Amino acid sequence: MTSASGFATRVAAQNSAAPAENPSITAAALVTPGADPLTDEELQRRVQDALHSDPFFYDAHVAVSVEKGDVVLRGFVMGEWDLLDAIRIARKAAGKRRVINDLSIQLGGRK
């Protein structure tokens, strides 16, 4: 007759030995979930392309950089809606990376 504690001990022993016995588990499977494999240059290009390709956003005065893994937007936009659009577009393109807003609004809409 096996007690409940004896069963728990055997299950725990099996679970702790499972990765060593299973050669199909690779190092790729051990990567932290949610980690973004993009390099800083790729991330910068992705955000720049997203801002540039949006038909309703004028990106000529917005610079994108990546500092310590965070996307930084610098420059100016023509109004509050443009500011919100820039942040929305950049966040979508950046995925799980943080977007830092260092944009200013140039009132009057002069270029």
Backbone as numpy.savetxt, mean C-alpha at the origin, in Angstrom:
# Nx Ny Nz CAx CAy CAz Cx Cy Cz
-8.23 -46.25 26.68 -9.07 -45.08 26.68 -8.17 -43.84 26.68
-8.48 -42.91 25.79 -7.68 -41.70 25.67 -8.44 -40.53 26.27
-7.76 -39.78 27.10 -8.41 -38.63 27.70 -8.35 -37.44 26.74
-9.13 -36.42 27.03 -9.16 -35.23 26.19 -7.82 -34.53 26.19
-7.12 -34.54 27.33 -5.81 -33.88 27.38 -4.79 -34.63 26.54
-4.90 -35.96 26.48 -4.00 -36.74 25.64 -4.21 -36.43 24.16
-5.45 -36.22 23.77 -5.77 -35.85 22.38 -5.18 -34.48 22.05
-5.33 -33.53 22.95 -4.83 -32.18 22.71 -3.33 -32.19 22.57
-2.64 -33.01 23.33 -1.19 -33.08 23.25 -0.76 -33.62 21.89
-1.43 -34.66 21.41 -1.07 -35.23 20.11 -1.36 -34.26 18.98
-2.48 -33.52 19.04 -2.81 -32.56 17.99 -1.79 -31.44 17.97
-1.41 -30.93 19.13 -0.41 -29.86 19.20 0.92 -30.33 18.63
1.30 -31.58 18.93 2.55 -32.11 18.40 2.48 -32.24 16.89
1.35 -32.66 16.36 1.21 -32.76 14.90 1.27 -31.39 14.24
0.60 -30.40 14.83 0.59 -29.07 14.25 1.96 -28.43 14.26
2.74 -28.64 15.30 4.06 -28.02 15.36 5.02 -28.68 14.39
4.79 -29.95 14.04 5.68 -30.65 13.13 5.24 -30.53 11.68
4.04 -30.03 11.43 3.50 -30.01 10.07 4.35 -29.25 9.06
4.85 -28.04 9.34 5.63 -27.34 8.32 6.90 -28.07 7.93
7.57 -28.72 8.88 8.80 -29.43 8.56 8.52 -30.66 7.70
7.37 -31.29 7.89 7.03 -32.48 7.14 6.47 -32.15 5.77
6.04 -30.92 5.54 5.39 -30.56 4.29 6.35 -29.76 3.42
7.03 -30.41 2.45 8.01 -29.70 1.63 7.37 -28.71 0.65
6.05 -28.74 0.48 5.40 -27.83 -0.46 5.30 -26.41 0.09
5.52 -26.21 1.40 5.50 -24.87 1.98 6.84 -24.22 1.65
6.78 -23.10 0.96 8.00 -22.41 0.55 8.16 -21.12 1.32
9.27 -20.47 1.12 9.53 -19.19 1.78 8.52 -18.14 1.32
8.04 -18.24 0.09 7.06 -17.28 -0.42 5.76 -17.34 0.38
5.44 -18.50 0.88 4.21 -18.65 1.66 4.35 -18.03 3.04
5.58 -17.76 3.45 5.81 -17.20 4.77 5.93 -15.68 4.77
5.72 -15.05 3.63 5.77 -13.60 3.53 4.61 -13.02 4.33
4.87 -11.93 5.00 3.84 -11.28 5.81 2.68 -10.85 4.94
1.45 -11.22 5.31 0.29 -10.82 4.51 0.15 -9.30 4.52
-0.21 -8.75 3.37 -0.43 -7.31 3.27 0.82 -6.54 2.91
1.98 -7.20 2.86 3.21 -6.51 2.50 3.16 -6.15 1.02
3.57 -4.93 0.69 3.55 -4.47 -0.69 4.92 -4.68 -1.30
5.06 -5.54 -2.30 6.37 -5.87 -2.84 6.94 -4.81 -3.80
6.24 -3.69 -4.01 6.73 -2.68 -4.93 7.95 -1.95 -4.38
8.88 -1.61 -5.28 9.98 -0.76 -4.87 9.47 0.68 -4.79
10.24 1.55 -4.18 9.83 2.95 -4.07 9.65 3.59 -5.45
10.53 3.25 -6.39 10.44 3.81 -7.74 9.17 3.33 -8.45
8.85 2.06 -8.30 7.63 1.53 -8.92 6.38 2.15 -8.31
6.39 2.33 -7.01 5.26 2.95 -6.33 5.10 4.41 -6.77
6.21 5.12 -6.86 6.17 6.51 -7.31 5.60 6.60 -8.72
6.06 5.74 -9.60 5.58 5.74 -10.99 4.10 5.39 -11.05
3.66 4.44 -10.25 2.26 4.02 -10.24 1.35 5.19 -9.84
1.74 5.92 -8.79 0.93 7.05 -8.33 0.95 8.18 -9.34
2.13 8.48 -9.90 2.23 9.53 -10.92 1.36 9.19 -12.13
1.42 7.96 -12.57 0.61 7.54 -13.73 -0.88 7.64 -13.42
-1.27 7.27 -12.21 -2.69 7.35 -11.83 -3.17 8.79 -11.82
-2.38 9.70 -11.26 -2.75 11.12 -11.24 -2.83 11.68 -12.66
-1.86 11.30 -13.49 -1.81 11.83 -14.86 -2.93 11.27 -15.74
-3.30 10.03 -15.52 -4.30 9.41 -16.40 -5.74 9.73 -16.02
-5.95 10.32 -14.85 -7.31 10.69 -14.46 -7.77 11.86 -15.33
-8.87 11.72 -16.07 -9.29 12.76 -17.02 -9.80 14.04 -16.35
-10.10 14.01 -15.07 -10.65 15.18 -14.39 -9.67 15.83 -13.42
-8.42 15.37 -13.43 -7.43 15.93 -12.50 -6.26 16.50 -13.28
-5.91 17.76 -12.99 -4.78 18.44 -13.63 -3.56 18.27 -12.72
-2.60 17.46 -13.16 -1.49 17.07 -12.30 -0.18 17.79 -12.57
-0.19 18.82 -13.41 1.05 19.48 -13.81 1.83 20.08 -12.64
1.16 20.45 -11.57 1.83 21.11 -10.46 1.94 20.21 -9.22
1.78 18.90 -9.42 1.85 17.96 -8.31 3.04 17.03 -8.52
3.92 17.00 -7.52 5.08 16.11 -7.56 4.83 14.96 -6.58
5.27 13.77 -6.97 5.11 12.58 -6.15 6.49 12.06 -5.78
6.67 11.76 -4.50 7.90 11.11 -4.07 7.52 10.03 -3.06
8.47 9.14 -2.80 8.26 8.09 -1.81 9.39 8.22 -0.79
9.01 8.45 0.45 9.98 8.63 1.53 9.67 7.66 2.65
10.62 6.80 2.95 10.46 5.78 4.00 9.21 4.93 3.77
8.91 4.64 2.52 7.76 3.80 2.19 6.44 4.52 2.08
6.42 5.82 2.40 5.19 6.60 2.31 5.18 7.44 1.05
4.01 7.57 0.44 3.85 8.42 -0.74 3.62 9.85 -0.27
4.39 10.79 -0.83 4.27 12.20 -0.45 3.87 13.00 -1.69
2.78 13.77 -1.55 2.31 14.65 -2.63 2.73 16.07 -2.28
3.44 16.75 -3.21 3.88 18.13 -3.00 3.48 18.96 -4.20
3.32 20.26 -3.96 2.97 21.18 -5.03 1.69 21.90 -4.69
0.94 22.24 -5.73 -0.33 22.93 -5.47 -1.40 22.48 -6.44
-2.63 22.67 -6.00 -3.81 22.38 -6.81 -4.67 23.63 -6.84
-5.71 23.64 -7.68 -6.50 24.84 -7.90 -7.69 25.02 -6.96
-8.01 24.02 -6.20 -9.16 24.14 -5.30 -9.26 22.94 -4.37
-10.22 23.03 -3.46 -10.40 21.97 -2.47 -10.79 20.64 -3.12
-11.61 20.69 -4.15 -12.01 19.45 -4.83 -10.80 18.77 -5.47
-9.92 19.58 -6.07 -8.70 19.02 -6.65 -7.82 18.38 -5.58
-7.76 19.00 -4.43 -6.98 18.46 -3.32 -7.53 17.10 -2.91
-8.84 17.02 -2.74 -9.47 15.76 -2.36 -9.30 14.69 -3.45
-9.40 15.11 -4.72 -9.19 14.16 -5.82 -7.76 13.62 -5.82
-6.79 14.50 -5.62 -5.39 14.07 -5.61 -5.15 13.03 -4.53
-5.68 13.27 -3.36 -5.49 12.33 -2.25 -6.21 11.01 -2.54
-7.42 11.09 -3.07 -8.19 9.88 -3.38 -7.48 9.03 -4.43
-7.02 9.67 -5.50 -6.34 8.95 -6.59 -5.05 8.33 -6.08
-4.29 9.10 -5.31 -3.00 8.60 -4.80 -3.20 7.44 -3.84
-4.20 7.53 -2.97 -4.46 6.42 -2.03 -4.84 5.15 -2.76
-5.66 5.29 -3.79 -6.08 4.11 -4.55 -4.87 3.46 -5.24
-4.00 4.28 -5.81 -2.83 3.75 -6.51 -1.77 3.21 -5.55
-1.70 3.79 -4.34 -0.67 3.39 -3.37 -1.01 2.10 -2.64
-2.24 1.66 -2.72 -2.62 0.43 -2.03 -2.60 0.62 -0.52
-1.80 -0.18 0.15 -1.77 -0.12 1.62 -0.74 0.87 2.15
-0.04 1.54 1.27 0.95 2.52 1.70 0.26 3.81 2.13
0.87 4.53 3.04 0.33 5.79 3.54 0.60 6.91 2.54
-0.37 7.81 2.38 -0.22 8.97 1.51 -0.18 10.21 2.39
0.90 10.99 2.23 1.08 12.21 3.00 0.79 13.40 2.10
-0.12 14.25 2.54 -0.54 15.42 1.77 0.31 16.63 2.17
1.13 17.10 1.23 1.89 18.32 1.43 1.54 19.29 0.29
0.29 19.22 -0.16 -0.19 20.07 -1.23 -0.78 21.35 -0.65
-0.74 22.40 -1.43 -1.42 23.64 -1.03 -2.42 24.00 -2.12
-3.34 24.86 -1.76 -4.37 25.30 -2.70 -4.02 26.71 -3.15
-3.95 26.90 -4.46 -3.69 28.22 -5.01 -5.05 28.80 -5.40
-5.52 29.73 -4.63 -6.84 30.34 -4.87 -6.83 31.13 -6.16
-7.95 31.16 -6.82 -8.08 31.91 -8.06 -7.85 31.05 -9.29
-7.25 29.90 -9.12 -7.07 28.99 -10.23 -6.06 29.42 -11.25
-5.10 30.29 -10.89 -4.05 30.69 -11.83 -3.05 29.58 -11.97
-2.54 29.41 -13.19 -1.56 28.34 -13.45 -0.16 28.87 -13.41
